Amino acid sequence: MSPPLWHPPMELLDHEALIIKGIKRAKLFTFLRLNRLFIFNDEFQEELATIFKDSTVSNSPVAPAQIAKAIILQAYLGISDDEVIEEMSRGSTLAVSSRLSQL
């Protein structure tokens, strides 16, 4: 099974707009949210997908664009693999950034 393409919603949800207004630091989160469809367009996602081999084992593969986003945030925050997985599973990237911007 090859990895899927990631097609998140383009429009900001109401709660995302509120979070963006409150972010004073960690502007990378806002940038990624507002530009993710341009950064991770279909052409780039297809190129990212070529580095993954097809697999019939395990769960559905995660979209390479989501992995790339996690790696960017991991480097930005200086956190471990486990921590980035934990942060991403807690909620949206913007929700994570709003917690971090309060620090």
Secondary structure, DSSP 8 states (H G I E B T S, - for coil): ---------SS--HHHHHHHHH--S-HHHHHHHHHHHHHT-HHHHHHHHTTS----SSS----HHHHHHHHHHHHHHT--HHHHHHHHHHS-HHHHHHHHHT-
